[in-house]
């Protein structure tokens, strides 16, 4: 009887520790995500005010370099520096695109609509995953396949430059980013992701791509008016 009680007590303690660890990751992730989004908005604003040029392929070099550095230092305090460097850089590279939209007909309205839509989608999906606690781990295969297809589509359109293909890619990224929000949030809840720095990066990139996808989709419909 004593042995069974000890086993039960140990199981309860492990469960409590697991819940506490999960809640800590969730709290740290959303705090860091909020700070990186704010910092990204500031660097985007600075980029817009200074009329920063489009960095072209240097954007990919900077992105992958900073992403690699963030992954390599994710378990140290240096990881916090690189996550802000990454998100700040991504915000900075967003400035030229936003300036382009501001020179379009209804450009400011498109930006605000895309920003509002991104916020609504992210908060709705996050709330759904957090409240229902549905395990979306089964989506891992879909996420991998979708990322490869979208990557090939982006590379192909660099040469084809087809408006319809660009619209399809934007729609694909919108669906992919929404699925990534569900998948990553679920992974945090169910213990699949214990590193809040990498969880923040994943959610940030999902929000970033979701925003750009909405911008592109809305601009297409705006040009048809």
WOZIRA-V999361 format. One record per helix or strand of 3 or more residues. SS is the DSSP state (H for helix, E for strand). FROM is the first residue (numbers start at 1). LEN is the number of residues. If there is no record, write none. Layout:
ss=[SS SS]
from=[FROM FROM]
len=[LEN LEN]
This chain:
ss=[H H H H H H H]
from=[2 57 78 107 137 163 196]
len=[48 16 25 26 24 27 29]
